[in-house]
Amino acid sequence: MKGVFFVAKGVVHEHDQNLNVREIIQEKKKTKSFNNYTEKFIPKILFGIAAISVFTTIGIVLTLLTETIAFFKDVPFIDFFTGTKLKPLGENAVFGVLPLLTGTLISTAIAMLVAIPVGLMTAVFLSEYASEKTRRLLKPILEILAGIPTIVYGFFAFTFVTPLLRSFIPGLEPTNILSPGIVMGIMIIPMVASLSEDAMSSVPNSMREGALALGATKLEVTWKVVIPAAISGIIASFVLGISRAIGETMIVTIASGSSKNFTFDVTQSMQTMTAYIVEVTGGEAAAGTTLYYSLYAVAMTLFVFTLIMNMVAQYISRKFREEY
């Protein structure tokens, strides 16, 4: 009887084990089915999220194109891009974009004359000369400078920099292009410094050590080895800084005024493309008028300028990139 009991018990135990195995197999199948479903579904979600930016860009371009075409039905293309007068109000309105182009380019040039040398020297110091403790101290300060709202920079240019410059330059107008250009350069310094420092830090130490072993000084290593090796990233930071300056709005709106002068005198008030867009959108431009459509024509011009700058930055990065 005992033998029969143990045999029966063994059969029951084996039956229970088979049930457990089946349950495990079923559970694995369910998990695998869920994983397969997830693997098929998640890429579609990610594609949809990525497509949002693409469709948004397409929507912006189509909107700009549609309204810009409507503008050029009233204003000849040649007159717009070669006209030196911009008088958008009144019965005899004239729409020439050159005053806005010169204001934008001059303010950008002033900004980069400040940002490039100061930003590059800051990057050289952080990458090649600063100790780890000094680097940890200066990096957050640069990040704070980059995080200041541009409207604060605008009031800083208008209430502090302009009066200070007028004490040295008597002919400087209360609103001018020089002051906002300088402040824009200060604002762009963190971008140039950070990107250039990252590019120089990526240069292998073996190149520095090899140059030092050959008898080069620290300065010679920096200018003849490190900077040439990181030139693609450095130039890309310059181009991105130019794009940032071209698209700046609040600083020039506050400190440069709204005078649509076609001049190269930096002491005078000038208006940039972004400042004109702010002026028109904040005014009483009725939908469907030429003034309303001029907003999109200027915005399209600004979009093309920024796009060209970004394409140049990408080309330079690919052309001069060093692989280590």
WOPERA-V172933 format. One record per pair of residues at least 12 apart in sequence whose C-alpha atoms are under 6 Angstrom apart, sorted by the first residue. I is the first residue (numbers start at 1). J is the second residue. D is the distance in Angstrom with one decimal. If there is no record, write none. Layout:
# WOPERA-V172933
I;J;D / I;J;D
This chain:
# WOPERA-V172933
64;296;5.7 / 64;300;5.9 / 67;293;5.9 / 67;296;6.0 / 68;296;5.5 / 68;297;4.8 / 71;293;5.0 / 80;95;5.8 / 80;96;4.5 / 80;97;5.7 / 81;97;5.6 / 83;96;3.9 / 84;96;5.5 / 84;98;5.3 / 99;260;5.8 / 99;261;5.7 / 99;262;4.3 / 100;271;5.7 / 100;272;4.7 / 100;273;5.2 / 103;270;5.5 / 103;271;5.5 / 103;272;4.9 / 104;272;4.6 / 107;181;4.6 / 108;245;5.3 / 108;246;6.0 / 110;181;5.1 / 111;181;4.7 / 111;182;5.3 / 111;184;5.3 / 111;185;3.8 / 112;185;5.8 / 114;185;5.0 / 115;185;4.6 / 115;188;5.9 / 115;189;4.8 / 119;189;4.8 / 119;192;5.2 / 119;193;4.3 / 120;193;5.7 / 122;193;5.8 / 123;193;4.7 / 123;196;5.8 / 123;197;4.5 / 127;197;5.7 / 127;201;5.9 / 142;190;5.4 / 146;190;5.8 / 151;250;5.4 / 154;251;3.8 / 154;254;5.6 / 154;255;6.0 / 157;179;5.8 / 157;180;5.7 / 158;255;4.8 / 162;179;5.6 / 172;267;4.7 / 173;267;6.0 / 173;268;5.7 / 175;255;5.6 / 175;256;4.8 / 175;257;5.4 / 175;269;5.2 / 176;256;4.7 / 176;267;5.4 / 176;268;4.8 / 176;269;4.0 / 177;256;5.2 / 177;266;5.4 / 177;269;5.9 / 177;270;5.9 / 178;266;5.3 / 180;251;5.9 / 180;252;5.6 / 180;255;5.8 / 192;237;5.2 / 195;237;5.7 / 196;234;4.7 / 199;230;5.3 / 199;233;5.2 / 200;230;5.3 / 232;317;4.9 / 232;320;5.0 / 232;321;5.4 / 236;313;4.8 / 239;313;5.7 / 243;306;5.6 / 243;309;6.0 / 249;274;5.2 / 249;275;5.8 / 253;275;4.9 / 256;269;5.5 / 256;270;5.9 / 257;269;5.8 / 258;271;5.2 / 259;271;5.9 / 277;295;5.8
